[in-house]
Amino acid sequence: MAPTPLPASIAVGRLPGLKEPQLLEGPNQQIWLLWLEQRPQEKGRTTALIRPFGATEMAPTELTPAPISLRSRVHDYGGGVLCSEVDGETLLLVWIAGGCLWRQDWQLPEQSTDRPKPLMQPLKLTRTGDWDLADGLLDLSRRRWLGIREIDGVDQLVCAELDQTEQEPELLHQPADFAGYACLSPDGAQLAWVEWQQPAMPWESSQLCCADLSSSGDLSHPRTIAGGAGVSVFQPQWLPDGSLLVAEDSDGWWNLKRRRPGAISWEHPWPMAAETAMPQWIYGMSTTAWDGQQLLAATCADGCWSLNRLSLEGTISRIDQPFDDLAGLRALKGRAVAVASNSTSMAGLLELSLASDGTSSWVHTPALESPIAQAEISVAEPIWFDGHDGQRTHAWYYPPRSNTTTPAPLLVKSHSGPTAMARRGLSLAIQYWTSRGWGVVDVNYGGSTGFGREYRERLNGSWGVVDVADCAAAARAMIASGRAHPEQIAIEGGSAGGFTTLAALCFTDVFRVGACRYAVCDLTAMAQDTHCFEARYLDSLVGDWPEQREIFEQRSPLLHADCIRCPVLFFQGLQDKVVPPEQTERMAEALRSNGIPVEVRLFEEEGHGFRNQATQIEVLEETERFFCSSLRLDQGPDQTKMS
């Protein structure tokens, strides 16, 4: 019996995005769990929710009801929009919305919320132009918020007083280009943060900086204490004894290093062939946490995440729990929380109680109950194949649920980034395809994270070559295994994955149809016209601009549109500042002029990444319709060959 096809209205647009969980201790040692929820059904509005830790049966309180939407546009990707501290019997919230910093008090015993008040005027009223804020922390001893202001494409470390309104942020430190991830020492006397400079992205080269703080809060003696050329640092964190931790990859993996108080050198107590970090596209990420007695770390090996205890003596022990897709780890007084999923469980809040004897218990609250019976879920299978230049390459393969023994249509997914990874958590969008008889292969092409720096650096100078070859090799491996029909191979991706999709259609012959969302079509245009955060990203991915213009032109799908011989579907938001809509329009027109079947869907209110429920449903339904029509799947496999 064939499985029931999963409707698009169930597969996408319903799952709230859970982000940046936090743990707080209130009166009577009550531990509270606070998190952000992005709601597609409310056009992507992000709100803050709270409930007692472990009280999974209790409905959470929404602290920031509509129309409030917590969002930052720093670097156009944002993150780090909420910080909180308990001050006596008051939960002090400071959040970012509409380019403004807001303060809100929540009285814990009465559970009543004061009216939010702006700490500054939004966006404008500076001498040099518009600005936005992100990645804050609260310095309660000095009654202020510390965070990042991006202004004219350059970051600043700034502060704002908690007890004033309509102020302008005060400059504390001016980096050369970018900064973030600041943390205060336990005694409040030092501040550590991360900086990086163009042309490097933060996962390529970055520095850990530290400065002394005066009683009035001024920074003095800023200095670089870790990182540098060819080394990436991630999430500095202080321990109660004054030791400083940071994940850095000078040994080839993002491993934690420790510097004791007064020491100059760094120790490497927990070496492992695994990553304790992820690429810093957004603020607010966390992979390590101190729970009051022990250090916890989420680590990734071969694309799977695990949760571990790290003793200060250097031992590593895995915490028994079933989830292998983890993010947003936080801990406090023997409790921990993370956003977690696996191949059969939807993303949700994982709450752990950790005993000093090494035992633990957990409870998982999915943001949405799975609409699919566990027996009907296509479980991700790890596959390794020979990719570009014969290098061992990883992907997740999801078999069709039709249980057919004949070759099936195959969808190849090229993830965005390109410095990102294909993760294993349950994706209803993937199950949408497998419930319709498709196999899906989600490729961790060379350049993906989760496999060490050497794997990540395969893409250096080779974007549009390595990723394309790896996606094509994954498809060919599925064809050779008899699991995929050679005339029914589709590819899709968004942003950088959209570029890989178009380049694969240009420069390989394995794919018969493609779909892309807000795709990079023209590398020369991107080198000249994109936002500041990624303005020099192509230096490492492609080459120096404009000196190596020829390479940019060789790899730009727009300049090789005549090589594409199959139908292509485009989706584009008209508010996109990362990939301007003009790129999609020019690419579609070039294909039309060559007689290639092309369809374009434009969305007036969407930017780079679709947040609206209706948009997400339309994209999935239209992609399936376009693929089935283009591959003539309703005519049977013997009639699907494209002319």
C-alpha positions in Angstrom: 0.0 0.0 0.0 1.5 3.3 -1.1 2.0 6.0 1.6 -0.4 8.9 1.7 1.3 12.0 0.1 2.1 14.7 2.7 0.3 17.9 1.8 2.4 21.0 1.4 0.2 22.8 3.9 1.4 20.3 6.5 5.0 19.9 5.3 5.9 23.6 5.5 4.8 26.8 7.0 3.6 25.4 10.3 6.7 24.5 12.2 7.8 27.4 14.5 11.5 28.1 14.4 12.9 27.7 18.0 15.9 29.9 18.7 18.3 31.1 21.4 16.9 29.3 24.5 18.0 30.8 27.8 17.9 29.5 31.5 17.4 32.0 34.4 17.2 31.6 38.1 14.3 33.4 39.7 13.1 33.8 43.4 13.2 30.6 45.5 15.8 29.1 43.1 13.1 28.5 40.5 14.7 27.9 37.1 12.9 29.5 34.1 13.2 28.6 30.5 13.0 31.4 28.0 13.2 31.1 24.2 12.3 32.7 20.9 9.8 31.4 18.5 9.5 32.4 14.8 6.1 31.8 13.5 5.6 31.4 9.7 1.8 31.6 10.1 2.3 35.2 11.4 4.5 36.2 8.4 7.7 35.2 10.2 7.1 37.2 13.4 9.5 36.3 16.2 8.3 36.4 19.8 9.6 35.5 23.3 8.1 32.8 25.4 8.7 31.7 29.0 7.7 28.9 31.4 9.3 27.1 34.4 12.0 24.6 33.4 10.7 21.1 33.0 7.0 22.2 33.2 6.3 20.8 29.7 2.6 20.4 30.5 2.3 24.1 31.2 1.4 26.6 28.4 4.2 29.1 28.1 3.6 32.8 28.6 4.2 35.0 25.6 6.2 38.0 26.7 6.1 39.9 23.4 2.7 39.5 21.9 1.7 40.8 18.4 2.5 43.1 16.8 5.9 43.0 18.4 8.5 41.1 16.3 12.0 40.6 17.7 14.4 40.9 14.8 17.8 42.3 13.9 19.1 43.1 10.4 22.8 43.4 11.3 24.7 41.7 8.5 21.3 41.1 7.0 21.2 37.7 8.9 20.7 39.1 12.4 20.4 36.9 15.5 21.1 37.8 19.1 17.9 39.8 19.5 17.1 39.1 23.2 19.1 39.2 26.4 17.8 38.8 29.9 18.8 38.7 33.5 17.0 38.3 36.8 17.3 41.4 39.0 15.8 40.6 42.4 12.2 39.5 41.7 12.2 41.1 38.2 13.1 39.5 34.9 14.7 42.3 32.9 14.4 41.8 29.2 16.1 43.9 26.6 15.2 43.1 23.0 15.6 44.4 19.5 12.7 45.2 17.2 12.3 47.7 14.4 15.9 48.8 14.7 15.3 49.9 18.3 16.4 48.6 21.7 13.5 48.0 24.1 13.4 47.3 27.8 10.6 45.2 29.4 10.2 44.0 33.0 8.4 40.8 33.9 7.5 40.5 37.6 8.3 36.8 38.4 6.1 36.2 41.4 3.0 37.9 39.9 4.0 37.0 36.3 2.9 40.4 35.1 4.6 42.3 32.3 5.3 46.0 32.2 4.7 48.0 29.1 7.9 47.9 26.8 9.7 51.2 26.6 12.3 52.2 24.0 15.8 52.7 25.2 16.7 54.6 22.0 15.1 56.0 18.9 15.0 53.6 16.0 17.3 53.4 13.0 17.9 57.0 12.3 19.0 60.2 14.1 22.8 59.6 13.9 25.2 61.8 12.1 26.4 59.1 9.7 23.3 57.2 8.6 21.0 54.3 9.5 22.1 51.6 11.9 20.9 48.4 13.5 21.7 46.5 16.6 22.4 42.8 17.6 24.1 40.4 19.9 23.6 42.1 23.3 24.4 41.2 26.9 23.4 42.9 30.1 26.0 44.4 32.5 23.8 44.8 35.5 26.5 46.1 37.8 26.8 49.1 35.5 23.1 49.1 34.5 23.7 48.9 30.8 23.3 46.8 27.6 26.4 46.0 25.6 26.2 44.9 22.0 26.9 45.4 18.3 25.8 48.4 16.2 26.3 48.1 12.5 26.5 51.4 10.8 27.5 52.0 7.2 28.6 48.4 6.9 31.0 48.5 9.9 30.4 47.1 13.3 30.9 48.9 16.6 30.9 47.7 20.1 28.5 50.0 21.9 26.5 50.4 25.1 23.2 51.8 26.2 21.9 52.7 29.7 19.1 50.6 31.0 17.4 53.4 32.9 17.3 56.0 30.1 15.1 56.4 27.1 15.7 57.8 23.6 19.4 57.8 23.9 22.0 57.1 21.2 24.4 54.2 21.7 27.8 55.1 23.2 30.8 53.8 21.3 33.1 51.6 23.4 35.3 50.1 20.7 35.7 50.5 17.0 36.8 47.3 15.2 38.3 47.5 11.7 35.4 45.7 10.2 33.3 43.2 12.2 32.8 42.0 15.8 30.5 40.2 18.2 30.0 37.4 20.7 31.1 39.5 23.7 31.2 38.1 27.2 31.9 39.5 30.6 34.3 37.9 33.1 32.7 36.8 36.4 34.1 39.8 38.3 33.0 42.2 35.5 36.6 43.5 35.1 37.3 42.1 31.6 35.4 41.8 28.4 36.2 39.3 25.6 34.8 39.3 22.1 35.5 38.2 18.5 36.7 40.3 15.6 37.4 39.6 12.0 38.4 41.7 9.0 37.7 41.6 5.3 38.4 39.7 3.2 38.1 36.9 5.7 34.8 35.5 6.9 34.7 34.6 10.6 35.0 30.9 10.0 38.2 31.6 7.9 40.2 33.9 10.1 39.2 35.7 13.3 40.7 36.9 16.6 39.7 36.6 20.2 40.1 40.1 21.8 40.1 41.1 25.4 40.1 44.4 27.3 40.0 45.6 30.8 36.9 47.4 32.1 37.0 50.3 34.5 34.4 50.8 37.2 32.7 53.3 34.9 32.7 50.8 32.1 35.4 52.2 29.7 37.5 49.7 27.8 41.3 49.9 28.1 44.2 47.9 26.8 42.4 46.0 24.1 44.5 43.1 22.9 44.4 40.0 20.8 44.8 36.8 22.8 43.9 34.0 20.3 43.2 33.3 16.7 44.7 35.1 13.7 45.4 34.3 10.1 44.0 31.0 9.1 42.5 30.3 12.5 38.8 30.8 13.4 37.6 31.4 17.0 34.0 30.8 18.2 32.0 31.6 21.4 34.3 32.8 24.1 33.1 32.0 27.5 34.4 32.6 31.1 34.4 30.0 33.8 33.7 30.9 37.4 37.4 30.7 38.3 38.3 33.3 35.7 39.5 30.9 33.1 38.6 31.8 29.5 37.3 29.2 27.0 37.1 29.5 23.2 36.7 27.1 20.4 39.4 27.5 17.7 40.6 25.4 14.8 44.3 25.7 14.6 44.6 21.9 14.9 42.1 21.3 12.0 39.0 21.0 14.2 37.0 23.6 16.2 38.1 22.3 19.6 37.8 24.0 23.0 41.0 25.7 24.4 41.3 27.0 27.9 43.4 29.8 29.3 43.8 29.9 33.1 43.8 33.2 35.0 47.1 35.0 34.7 48.4 32.5 32.1 49.6 33.5 28.6 49.5 30.1 26.9 46.4 28.1 26.0 45.7 24.5 27.0 44.0 21.9 24.7 42.4 19.6 27.3 39.8 18.0 25.0 41.3 17.1 21.6 38.9 15.4 19.3 38.2 14.9 15.6 34.9 16.7 16.0 33.7 20.3 15.8 32.6 22.3 18.8 31.4 25.2 16.7 29.5 26.2 13.6 29.9 29.0 11.0 29.0 32.4 12.4 26.3 33.4 9.9 24.1 34.8 12.7 24.5 36.0 16.3 23.1 34.1 19.3 24.6 30.7 18.6 25.9 28.5 21.4 27.6 25.1 21.5 29.1 25.1 25.0 27.8 26.0 28.4 28.8 25.8 32.1 26.0 24.3 34.3 27.5 25.3 37.6 29.7 22.3 38.2 30.7 21.0 34.8 31.2 22.0 31.2 28.9 20.8 28.5 29.6 20.8 24.8 27.7 19.9 21.7 30.1 18.4 19.2 29.7 17.4 15.5 31.4 14.4 13.9 30.6 13.1 10.4 27.5 15.4 10.3 26.0 14.2 13.5 25.8 16.1 16.8 26.2 14.7 20.3 26.2 16.2 23.8 29.2 15.7 26.1 30.4 16.5 29.5 34.0 17.8 29.6 35.7 17.6 32.9 38.3 20.3 33.8 40.8 17.4 34.1 40.3 16.6 30.4 38.0 13.7 30.2 35.1 13.5 27.8 31.9 11.5 28.4 28.9 11.4 26.2 25.5 12.3 27.7 22.9 9.6 26.9 20.1 11.2 24.8 18.7 10.3 21.4 19.1 13.5 19.4 21.8 14.1 16.8 20.9 17.6 15.6 21.6 20.1 18.3 21.8 23.9 18.6 21.5 26.7 21.1 23.0 24.9 24.1 22.6 26.7 27.5 23.0 25.4 31.1 22.5 26.5 34.6 22.7 24.7 38.0 22.6 21.2 36.8 20.0 21.9 34.0 20.6 22.3 30.3 18.5 23.1 27.3 19.1 22.9 23.5 17.0 22.9 20.4 17.1 19.3 19.3 15.8 16.9 16.7 16.7 13.6 15.0 15.5 11.7 11.9 12.1 10.8 13.5 11.5 13.7 15.9 10.6 17.3 15.0 12.8 20.1 16.3 11.9 21.0 19.9 13.2 22.0 23.3 15.4 19.3 24.9 15.5 19.9 28.7 18.1 17.9 30.6 18.6 17.4 34.4 22.3 16.5 35.1 23.3 14.9 38.3 26.8 15.2 39.8 27.3 11.4 39.6 27.1 11.5 35.8 23.5 10.4 35.4 21.0 12.4 33.5 17.3 12.5 32.5 15.7 14.4 29.7 12.4 15.5 28.2 11.8 16.7 24.7 9.0 19.0 23.7 8.6 19.3 19.9 7.5 22.6 18.5 5.0 20.7 16.5 4.0 17.0 16.7 5.0 15.0 13.7 2.0 14.5 11.3 3.7 11.3 10.1 3.6 8.0 11.8 7.1 6.9 12.7 6.8 3.9 10.5 6.1 6.2 7.5 9.1 8.4 8.0 12.0 8.1 5.5 15.0 8.0 7.8 18.2 9.7 6.7 21.0 7.2 5.7 24.6 8.4 5.6 26.3 7.7 2.3 29.9 8.3 1.3 31.0 8.6 -2.3 33.9 9.7 -4.4 33.3 13.4 -5.1 35.4 16.0 -6.8 39.0 14.8 -7.5 38.1 11.4 -6.0 37.7 12.8 -2.5 35.5 11.0 0.0 32.3 13.0 0.3 29.3 12.8 2.5 25.5 13.1 2.0 22.2 12.1 3.6 20.0 9.8 1.5 16.3 9.6 2.1 14.7 6.6 0.3 11.2 6.9 -1.2 8.4 5.6 0.9 6.9 3.7 -2.0 9.1 0.7 -1.2 9.7 0.2 -4.9 12.5 -1.9 -6.1 12.8 0.0 -9.4 14.8 3.2 -9.8 13.0 6.3 -8.5 13.0 10.0 -9.3 15.8 11.7 -7.3 15.9 15.2 -5.9 19.4 16.4 -5.1 19.6 19.2 -2.5 22.4 21.7 -2.5 22.5 23.5 0.9 23.0 27.2 1.2 26.0 29.0 2.7 27.9 27.5 1.0 29.7 27.2 4.4 26.9 25.3 6.1 25.8 21.7 6.4 23.1 19.3 5.5 21.6 18.3 8.9 19.8 15.1 9.9 16.9 16.4 11.8 13.4 15.5 10.6 12.4 17.7 7.7 8.8 17.5 6.6 9.8 19.3 3.4 12.0 16.3 2.6 9.2 13.9 3.7 6.9 15.7 1.3 9.0 14.3 -1.6 9.7 10.8 -0.2 5.9 10.3 0.4 5.5 10.9 -3.3 7.9 8.3 -4.4 11.0 10.4 -4.7 14.4 9.7 -3.2 16.2 12.7 -1.8 20.0 13.1 -1.4 21.1 16.1 0.7 24.7 16.7 -0.1 27.5 17.8 2.3 29.6 18.9 -0.6 33.2 19.9 -0.2 33.1 23.2 1.8 30.5 22.0 4.3 31.1 22.3 8.0 30.9 19.5 10.5 33.8 17.6 9.0 36.9 19.6 10.0 38.7 22.5 8.5 40.4 20.5 5.7 37.0 19.4 4.4 35.7 23.0 4.7 38.6 24.4 2.7 38.0 22.1 -0.3 35.9 24.9 -1.6 38.6 27.6 -1.4 39.0 29.0 -4.8 36.7 26.3 -6.2 33.1 27.4 -5.6 31.2 26.4 -8.7 33.6 23.5 -9.3 33.9 21.3 -6.1 30.3 21.7 -5.0 29.0 21.1 -8.5 31.1 18.0 -9.0 30.0 16.6 -5.6 26.3 17.1 -6.3 26.6 15.5 -9.7 28.7 12.6 -8.2 26.0 12.1 -5.5 23.4 11.7 -8.2 25.6 9.4 -10.2 26.2 7.3 -7.1 22.5 6.9 -6.6 22.0 6.0 -10.3 24.9 3.4 -10.2 23.3 1.8 -7.1 20.0 1.3 -8.9 18.1 3.6 -6.6 17.7 6.6 -9.0 16.3 6.8 -12.5 18.9 8.5 -14.8 16.2 10.5 -16.6 14.4 11.7 -13.5 17.1 13.6 -11.6 16.2 17.1 -10.3 18.3 19.5 -8.3 17.2 22.4 -6.1 18.8 24.9 -3.7 18.5 28.4 -2.3 21.0 31.3 -2.2 24.5 29.7 -2.5 22.7 26.4 -3.1 20.8 28.1 -5.9 24.2 29.1 -7.5 25.3 25.4 -7.2 22.0 24.3 -8.7 22.4 26.6 -11.8 26.1 25.8 -12.2 25.3 22.1 -12.0 22.7 22.6 -14.8 25.3 24.5 -16.8 28.4 22.4 -16.4 27.2 18.8 -15.8 24.8 16.5 -17.8 23.2 14.5 -15.0 20.3 16.8 -14.1 17.0 17.1 -16.1 15.3 19.9 -14.2 16.2 22.5 -11.6 14.6 24.9 -9.1 16.3 27.7 -7.2 15.4 30.2 -4.6 17.0 33.7 -4.5 20.0 32.2 -6.4 23.4 33.8 -7.0 23.4 33.9 -10.8 26.2 36.3 -11.6 29.4 36.2 -9.6 30.7 39.4 -11.1 27.6 41.2 -10.0 27.8 39.7 -6.5 31.5 40.8 -6.3 30.4 44.4 -7.0 27.0 44.6 -5.4 26.2 42.7 -2.2 25.9 43.6 1.5 29.1 44.4 3.5 29.2 41.2 5.5 29.7 39.1 2.3 31.4 41.8 0.2 34.7 39.9 0.1 33.5 36.3 0.6 34.2 35.5 -3.0 37.9 36.3 -2.5 38.3 32.9 -0.8 35.6 31.1 -2.7 36.5 32.2 -6.2 39.5 34.5 -6.4 40.6 38.1 -6.2 38.3 40.7 -7.8 38.8 42.2 -10.3 42.3 40.7 -11.0 40.8 37.3 -11.6 37.7 38.5 -13.4 38.1 35.6 -15.9 37.5 33.0 -13.3 34.3 34.8 -12.1 33.1 34.9 -15.7 34.0 31.2 -16.3 31.8 30.1 -13.4 28.9 32.6 -13.5 25.7 30.7 -14.7 24.4 33.9 -16.2 27.3 34.0 -18.7 26.8 30.4 -19.6 23.0 30.2 -19.8 23.3 28.8 -23.3 24.8 25.6 -21.7 21.5 24.9 -19.8 19.3 22.5 -21.8 16.5 21.7 -19.2 13.6 23.6 -17.6 14.3 25.9 -14.6 12.0 27.4 -12.0 13.0 30.5 -10.0 11.7 32.0 -6.8 12.7 35.5 -5.7 11.9 37.9 -2.9 11.7 41.5 -4.0 13.1 42.8 -0.7 16.3 40.7 -1.0 19.5 42.7 -0.3 21.9 39.8 -0.4 21.0 38.6 -3.9 19.2 41.5 -5.7 16.1 40.5 -7.7 17.8 41.8 -10.9 20.0 38.7 -10.9 17.1 36.3 -11.1 15.4 38.5 -13.8 18.5 38.5 -16.0 19.1 34.8 -15.6 15.5 33.9 -16.5 15.5 36.2 -19.5 18.8 34.7 -20.8 17.2 31.2 -20.6 14.0 32.3 -22.3 16.0 33.8 -25.2 17.6 30.4 -25.6 14.2 28.7 -25.8 14.5 27.0 -22.4 11.2 26.5 -20.4 11.4 29.0 -17.5 9.0 30.0 -14.8 9.6 32.8 -12.2 7.6 33.4 -9.0 8.2 36.8 -7.3 7.2 37.7 -3.7 6.7 41.3 -2.9 7.3 41.2 0.9 10.0 38.5 1.1 13.7 39.0 1.4 16.6 36.6 1.5 15.0 33.5 3.0 11.2 33.1 2.9 9.5 33.6 6.2 5.8 33.6 5.3 3.7 30.5 5.6 1.9 31.1 2.3 5.1 31.6 0.5 6.7 28.4 1.8 3.6 26.4 0.7 3.5 27.9 -2.7 7.3 27.3 -3.3 7.0 23.6 -2.4 3.8 23.0 -4.4 5.0 24.8 -7.4 8.4 23.0 -7.4 6.7 19.6 -7.4 4.3 20.6 -10.1 7.1 22.0 -12.2 9.3 18.9 -11.7 6.6 16.4 -12.5 5.5 18.3 -15.6 9.1 18.7 -16.8 10.0 15.1 -16.2 6.6 13.8 -17.5 6.4 11.6 -14.4 2.7 10.8 -15.1 3.7 9.1 -18.3 5.9 6.4 -16.8 9.7 6.0 -16.6 10.0 4.8 -20.2 8.7 8.1 -21.6 10.5 10.6 -19.4 13.6 11.2 -21.6 14.0 14.9 -22.4 14.3 15.8 -26.0 
